[in-house]
Amino acid sequence: MKEMEKLKKRKITIIMSFIIVWTFLLRITDIQKIPIANEQHAFRWSETAIVIQNYFYEGWSLFHYQIPVFGAPWTTCIFECPIYQTVIYVLMRLFHQTDIDLWGRFYSIIIFYLSAWALKKVMDLFIEKEISLWICATYILLPYNIYWSRAILIDYMSVLFALLYIWGVCGWLKEQKKGRYIIGFFFGILGYLLKASTMFSVVYFLAIWILYIIYNEIKKETNQFSISTIKHYIFHNWKKVLFLGVLCIIPGIVGVIWNKYTSLRSTASVYTAWLSNIPWWNYGTWKQKLSYDNWKVILERIFDFFGGFYIFALFVVTYFISCRKKNLLLIISSIATCLLTIFTLFNLFYVHTYYLISLSPFICISFGVMAAEICKALKAEKTLGNILIGAFLVLLVCTQVESNKDYINWTFSQENTTNGNVGVYIKQITDRDEKILVEGEDWDPTTLYYAERRGFMLRNLSDSGVLREDNYTTLVIHHPENLASIVEVDDNLVQYPRYNNVYIYKLYSSEEYNKIQDKNLVYNLEFNQNTNNVYSVDEKQIQYIEINYDNADMGKEIFIRITDTLGNEYTDKIYLPGNKNYICYYINEICKEPTSISFGELENQ
């Protein structure tokens, strides 16, 4: 019998080792090739990565880290306690690495596997180890988790802390070990500091199981359950109840204190004061919460974890018809945790697909338990059962591939490797100490992350006064018609060649602009829609052209064609600002030896 047990354990060890190694290799495939700018919800990846980046430039800080997208003093836009960013930064410094896109992903994968280990530890408290392995394997294998575990996000670290908190709390309640209490207390605090939204699911899950554990203890002591027996239990176990209260309440208080601190920091700048209202946005409105169409969107994402709605329905029906119900409470508590958390933080789950990371352990619990019990029931049918188990597993793989093909494509896409973000170009044409104003990207830090610069993400054109207040040198413009609202008549603009249809301008003072002109590198040209705008510039040393135009051409978008000495042609678009009569264009970026320049209205190109 012992030999059979050893053989079974060895077989399980081999299977789990294979799953871990194989999925690890899948996860690290091409992580060095795909820029985070090309990923789903890239704004959130770069929001995390830019903190790490600024640790390298500005030094580490816990309370004044930088997400430099709303101007000086750079430290008013902060959210979570930067535990994840600090860990990645320290590991990168320790191993002398600087590529955040690569190493941030690599260490995130390691963190994910630690969260899988923590899920296994938690499940061992509630169910047989064989079924907890099913849950763990499900968690590791799901395409959703394969994709998002590669992300430079705090979420799987927050899941790790949340699971260790559950392990500490429930382990202490069940076994009364002081070490478990300390672990629960410590990781509870870290969990609330890192990501309070993840802890909502923990609260619901723990509430169910704490009540269940206490209910069983009361029943065991008194053989009945009533108000009087509850009072009796509290009276005779007041120390335990007190310590449990501390374990559940103090970490939450620490999280509230951090959130109050971040709100206070945001009010230090007129440009970030609105951030203090974001927590209320997270909850959504009652109208949103009670909308069937909204729930349909979220539930379809959850069904995809199982392989689609029909596979989920097959699981549920088969489980209730053919399987034992020993672990039914675990399934019900996991599903209830998911639904209650979504209902509470509805906007987050409706808008962001990655927020299901926080619920993935609980989804995998219900998935894994039902799958294990179904296979156990089929195994009883011996040879036929083994055939059916094989067919069942093949069905799961096929439906997983079909329902999660978007995540699979995103993970292994070979067409997703070119970084077209304008920040790459901005880095080439600016110095580290230059500040960038970005219009038309809301407050997505991706451009500033790849530019490795600090700046101001223009959310409202009335905020354009910051341009002169803080000496911004470079403008990234998606809607050039907004230029007149951003720059003033006496601002000297030099347009650089557009990058992926984005307009780039350098802003010069009159003194700087005159110095350029004094070097005789500026060639003055006229644009008029009623004349032939073709100019020969052979044998002239030109780096810039100044295009002068009259009022009738203000606010127009025109094309420019430049021919070099070899006959190569370069074309671009130029916007003629609506509140000026001239614009300067830097041709040296695209053509070193021009022979002719021509202009035309865009519609005639």
Backbone hydrogen bonds, N-H to C=O, Kabsch-Sander energy under -0.5 kcal/mol:
donor,donor_aa,acceptor,acceptor_aa,energy
5,E,1,M,-2.1
6,K,2,K,-2.6
7,L,3,E,-2.5
8,K,4,M,-2.3
9,K,5,E,-2.6
10,R,6,K,-2.5
11,K,7,L,-2.2
12,I,8,K,-2.4
13,T,9,K,-2.6
14,I,10,R,-2.4
15,I,11,K,-2.3
16,M,12,I,-2.8
17,S,13,T,-2.4
18,F,14,I,-2.4
19,I,15,I,-2.4
20,I,16,M,-2.6
21,V,17,S,-2.7
22,W,18,F,-2.9
23,T,19,I,-2.4
24,F,20,I,-1.9
25,L,21,V,-2.2
26,L,22,W,-2.0
27,R,23,T,-2.3
28,I,24,F,-1.8
29,T,25,L,-0.6
29,T,26,L,-0.8
31,I,28,I,-1.4
33,K,30,D,-1.6
34,I,30,D,-1.6
38,N,35,P,-1.8
39,E,36,I,-1.5
42,A,39,E,-1.0
44,R,41,H,-1.5
45,W,41,H,-1.2
46,S,42,A,-2.8
47,E,43,F,-1.8
48,T,44,R,-1.4
49,A,45,W,-2.9
50,I,46,S,-2.7
51,V,48,T,-0.7
52,I,48,T,-1.2
53,Q,49,A,-2.6
54,N,50,I,-2.1
55,Y,51,V,-1.4
56,F,52,I,-1.4
57,Y,53,Q,-1.3
58,E,54,N,-3.5
59,G,54,N,-0.5
59,G,55,Y,-1.4
67,I,65,Y,-0.5
67,I,74,W,-1.0
69,V,67,I,-2.4
71,G,455,G,-2.2
74,W,71,G,-2.0
78,I,76,T,-0.9
81,C,193,L,-2.2
83,I,81,C,-2.8
86,T,82,P,-1.8
87,V,83,I,-2.3
88,I,84,Y,-2.5
89,Y,85,Q,-2.5
90,V,86,T,-2.8
91,L,87,V,-2.5
92,M,88,I,-2.5
93,R,89,Y,-2.5
94,L,90,V,-2.6
95,F,91,L,-1.9
96,H,93,R,-1.0
97,Q,92,M,-3.2
100,I,98,T,-1.3
103,W,99,D,-2.8
104,G,100,I,-2.1
105,R,101,D,-0.6
106,F,102,L,-2.2
107,Y,103,W,-2.4
108,S,104,G,-1.4
109,I,105,R,-2.0
110,I,106,F,-1.6
111,I,107,Y,-2.2
112,F,108,S,-2.2
113,Y,109,I,-2.1
114,L,110,I,-1.8
115,S,111,I,-1.9
116,A,112,F,-1.9
117,W,113,Y,-2.0
118,A,114,L,-2.2
119,L,115,S,-2.2
120,K,116,A,-2.0
121,K,117,W,-2.1
122,V,118,A,-2.2
123,M,119,L,-2.5
124,D,120,K,-1.9
125,L,121,K,-0.5
125,L,122,V,-1.4
126,F,122,V,-0.5
126,F,123,M,-1.2
127,I,123,M,-2.6
132,S,128,E,-2.1
133,L,129,K,-1.5
134,W,130,E,-1.1
135,I,131,I,-2.0
136,C,132,S,-2.3
137,A,133,L,-2.8
138,T,134,W,-2.5
139,Y,135,I,-2.4
140,I,136,C,-2.0
141,L,137,A,-2.3
142,L,138,T,-1.8
146,I,142,L,-2.2
147,Y,143,P,-2.5
148,W,144,Y,-2.4
149,S,145,N,-1.9
150,R,147,Y,-1.4
151,A,148,W,-1.6
153,L,151,A,-1.9
158,S,154,I,-2.1
159,V,155,D,-2.1
160,L,156,Y,-2.3
161,F,157,M,-2.5
162,A,158,S,-2.3
163,L,159,V,-2.7
164,L,160,L,-2.2
165,Y,161,F,-1.9
166,I,162,A,-2.2
167,W,163,L,-2.7
168,G,164,L,-2.3
169,V,165,Y,-2.8
170,C,166,I,-2.7
171,G,167,W,-1.9
172,W,168,G,-2.1
173,L,169,V,-2.3
174,K,170,C,-2.4
175,E,171,G,-2.7
176,Q,172,W,-2.6
178,K,176,Q,-0.5
181,Y,177,K,-1.5
182,I,178,K,-2.3
183,I,179,G,-2.3
184,G,180,R,-2.8
185,F,181,Y,-2.7
186,F,182,I,-2.7
187,F,183,I,-2.7
188,G,184,G,-1.8
189,I,185,F,-1.8
190,L,186,F,-2.0
191,G,187,F,-2.4
192,Y,188,G,-2.2
193,L,189,I,-2.3
194,L,190,L,-2.6
195,K,191,G,-2.4
198,T,195,K,-0.8
199,M,195,K,-0.9
200,F,196,A,-0.6
200,F,197,S,-0.9
201,S,197,S,-0.6
201,S,198,T,-0.7
202,V,198,T,-0.9
203,V,199,M,-2.4
204,Y,200,F,-1.9
205,F,201,S,-2.5
206,L,202,V,-3.2
207,A,203,V,-2.4
208,I,204,Y,-1.7
209,W,205,F,-2.0
210,I,206,L,-3.4
211,L,207,A,-1.7
212,Y,208,I,-1.7
213,I,209,W,-2.8
214,I,210,I,-2.6
215,Y,211,L,-2.5
216,N,212,Y,-2.3
217,E,213,I,-2.0
218,I,214,I,-2.6
219,K,215,Y,-2.4
220,K,216,N,-2.3
221,E,217,E,-2.1
222,T,218,I,-2.9
223,N,218,I,-0.5
223,N,219,K,-2.0
230,I,226,S,-2.1
231,K,227,I,-2.3
232,H,228,S,-2.3
233,Y,229,T,-2.3
234,I,230,I,-2.6
235,F,231,K,-2.6
236,H,232,H,-2.2
237,N,233,Y,-1.4
238,W,235,F,-0.6
241,V,237,N,-2.5
242,L,238,W,-2.6
243,F,239,K,-2.8
244,L,240,K,-2.3
245,G,241,V,-2.2
246,V,242,L,-2.2
247,L,243,F,-2.4
248,C,244,L,-1.8
249,I,245,G,-2.6
250,I,246,V,-1.8
253,I,249,I,-2.2
254,V,250,I,-2.3
255,G,251,P,-2.0
256,V,252,G,-2.2
257,I,253,I,-2.5
258,W,254,V,-2.2
259,N,255,G,-2.2
260,K,256,V,-2.3
261,Y,257,I,-2.1
262,T,258,W,-2.5
263,S,259,N,-2.0
264,L,260,K,-2.1
265,R,261,Y,-2.5
266,S,262,T,-2.1
267,T,263,S,-1.2
268,A,265,R,-1.6
269,S,266,S,-1.1
272,T,269,S,-1.1
273,A,269,S,-0.9
275,L,272,T,-1.9
276,S,273,A,-1.5
277,N,274,W,-1.8
278,I,275,L,-1.7
280,W,277,N,-0.8
281,W,277,N,-1.3
282,N,278,I,-1.8
283,Y,279,P,-0.7
283,Y,280,W,-0.5
284,G,280,W,-0.7
284,G,281,W,-0.7
289,K,285,T,-2.3
290,L,286,W,-1.9
291,S,288,Q,-1.3
292,Y,290,L,-0.5
295,W,291,S,-2.0
296,K,292,Y,-2.5
297,V,293,D,-1.6
298,I,294,N,-1.6
299,L,295,W,-3.0
300,E,296,K,-2.1
301,R,297,V,-1.2
302,I,298,I,-1.7
303,F,299,L,-2.9
304,D,300,E,-1.5
305,F,301,R,-0.5
305,F,302,I,-1.5
306,F,302,I,-0.6
306,F,303,F,-1.1
307,G,303,F,-1.1
308,G,303,F,-2.8
312,F,308,G,-2.0
313,A,309,F,-2.8
314,L,310,Y,-2.3
315,F,311,I,-2.6
316,V,312,F,-2.4
317,V,313,A,-2.7
318,T,314,L,-2.6
319,Y,315,F,-2.7
320,F,316,V,-2.3
321,I,317,V,-1.8
322,S,318,T,-2.8
323,C,319,Y,-1.8
328,L,325,K,-1.6
331,I,327,N,-1.6
332,I,328,L,-2.9
333,S,329,L,-2.9
334,S,330,L,-1.8
335,I,331,I,-2.5
336,A,332,I,-2.7
337,T,333,S,-2.0
338,C,334,S,-2.0
339,L,335,I,-2.4
340,L,336,A,-2.7
341,T,337,T,-2.2
342,I,338,C,-2.4
343,F,339,L,-2.4
344,T,340,L,-2.0
345,L,341,T,-2.6
346,F,283,Y,-1.0
346,F,343,F,-0.6
347,N,282,N,-0.9
348,L,282,N,-1.2
349,F,345,L,-1.6
350,Y,346,F,-2.2
351,V,347,N,-2.6
352,H,348,L,-2.1
353,T,351,V,-0.6
355,Y,352,H,-0.9
356,L,353,T,-1.4
357,I,354,Y,-1.7
358,S,355,Y,-1.2
359,L,356,L,-0.6
360,S,356,L,-1.2
360,S,357,I,-0.7
362,F,359,L,-0.5
363,I,359,L,-2.4
364,C,360,S,-2.5
365,I,361,P,-1.5
366,S,362,F,-1.7
367,F,363,I,-2.5
368,G,364,C,-3.3
369,V,365,I,-2.6
370,M,366,S,-1.9
371,A,367,F,-2.6
372,A,368,G,-2.6
373,E,369,V,-2.5
374,I,370,M,-2.5
375,C,371,A,-2.3
376,K,372,A,-2.1
377,A,373,E,-2.2
378,L,374,I,-2.3
379,K,375,C,-2.3
380,A,376,K,-0.9
381,E,378,L,-1.9
382,K,379,K,-1.9
384,L,381,E,-1.0
385,G,381,E,-0.6
386,N,382,K,-2.6
387,I,383,T,-1.8
388,L,384,L,-2.5
389,I,385,G,-2.6
390,G,386,N,-2.1
391,A,387,I,-2.3
392,F,388,L,-2.7
393,L,389,I,-2.5
394,V,390,G,-2.2
395,L,391,A,-2.4
396,L,392,F,-2.1
397,V,393,L,-2.3
398,C,394,V,-2.6
399,T,395,L,-2.5
400,Q,396,L,-2.2
401,V,397,V,-2.4
402,E,398,C,-2.3
403,S,399,T,-2.8
404,N,400,Q,-1.6
405,K,402,E,-1.0
408,I,404,N,-2.2
409,N,405,K,-2.9
410,W,406,D,-2.4
411,T,407,Y,-2.0
412,F,408,I,-2.1
413,S,409,N,-1.0
419,N,417,T,-0.5
420,G,418,T,-1.1
424,V,421,N,-1.6
425,Y,421,N,-0.5
425,Y,422,V,-0.5
426,I,422,V,-2.3
427,K,423,G,-2.2
428,Q,424,V,-0.8
428,Q,425,Y,-0.5
429,I,425,Y,-1.3
430,T,426,I,-0.7
434,E,431,D,-1.7
436,I,454,R,-2.0
437,L,474,T,-2.9
438,V,436,I,-0.5
438,V,456,F,-2.8
439,E,476,V,-3.3
440,G,458,L,-0.8
444,D,441,E,-2.1
447,T,444,D,-0.6
449,Y,445,P,-2.7
450,Y,446,T,-2.3
451,A,447,T,-2.0
452,E,448,L,-1.1
453,R,448,L,-1.7
454,R,434,E,-0.6
455,G,68,P,-2.0
456,F,436,I,-2.5
457,M,69,V,-3.5
458,L,438,V,-3.1
458,L,456,F,-0.8
459,R,457,M,-0.7
463,D,460,N,-2.5
464,S,461,L,-1.4
465,G,462,S,-0.6
466,V,463,D,-1.9
467,L,464,S,-1.9
468,R,465,G,-0.8
469,E,465,G,-1.7
470,D,466,V,-2.2
471,N,468,R,-0.5
472,Y,467,L,-2.0
473,T,435,K,-1.9
474,T,435,K,-1.4
475,L,505,Y,-3.3
476,V,437,L,-2.9
477,I,475,L,-0.6
477,I,503,Y,-3.0
478,H,439,E,-0.8
482,N,479,H,-2.6
483,L,480,P,-2.1
485,S,482,N,-1.1
486,I,482,N,-0.8
486,I,483,L,-1.4
487,V,483,L,-3.0
491,D,488,E,-1.8
492,N,508,Y,-1.2
493,L,491,D,-0.8
494,V,506,K,-2.4
495,Q,493,L,-0.5
495,Q,584,C,-3.7
496,Y,504,I,-2.8
499,Y,502,V,-2.0
500,N,498,R,-0.5
502,V,499,Y,-1.4
503,Y,477,I,-2.4
504,I,496,Y,-0.7
505,Y,475,L,-2.5
506,K,494,V,-2.8
507,L,473,T,-3.4
508,Y,492,N,-2.8
508,Y,506,K,-0.5
513,Y,509,S,-2.7
514,N,510,S,-2.4
515,K,511,E,-1.6
516,I,512,E,-1.6
517,Q,513,Y,-2.0
518,D,514,N,-2.5
519,K,515,K,-0.9
519,K,516,I,-0.7
520,N,517,Q,-1.9
521,L,516,I,-1.1
523,Y,521,L,-0.5
523,Y,544,Y,-2.1
524,N,522,V,-0.5
525,L,546,E,-3.4
527,F,548,N,-2.8
531,T,528,N,-1.7
533,N,531,T,-0.9
534,V,532,N,-1.6
535,Y,597,I,-3.4
537,V,535,Y,-0.5
537,V,595,T,-2.6
538,D,595,T,-0.7
540,K,537,V,-1.5
542,I,540,K,-1.1
543,Q,521,L,-2.3
544,Y,521,L,-2.7
545,I,585,Y,-2.3
546,E,523,Y,-2.4
547,I,545,I,-0.6
547,I,583,I,-3.3
548,N,525,L,-2.8
548,N,546,E,-0.6
549,Y,581,N,-2.4
553,D,550,D,-1.8
554,M,551,N,-1.2
555,G,576,L,-2.9
556,K,553,D,-1.5
558,I,556,K,-0.5
558,I,574,I,-3.1
559,F,600,G,-2.7
560,I,572,D,-2.6
561,R,598,S,-2.7
562,I,570,Y,-3.0
563,T,596,S,-2.5
564,D,568,N,-2.1
565,T,593,E,-1.3
567,G,564,D,-1.8
570,Y,562,I,-2.6
572,D,560,I,-1.8
574,I,558,I,-3.3
576,L,556,K,-3.1
580,K,577,P,-1.1
583,I,547,I,-1.8
584,C,493,L,-1.7
585,Y,545,I,-2.9
586,Y,495,Q,-2.8
587,I,543,Q,-1.4
587,I,585,Y,-1.0
588,N,543,Q,-1.5
589,E,586,Y,-0.6
590,I,587,I,-1.6
591,C,587,I,-2.6
595,T,563,T,-3.8
596,S,563,T,-1.5
597,I,535,Y,-2.8
598,S,561,R,-2.3
599,F,533,N,-2.3
600,G,559,F,-1.5
602,L,557,E,-1.2
604,N,601,E,-1.7
605,Q,602,L,-1.6
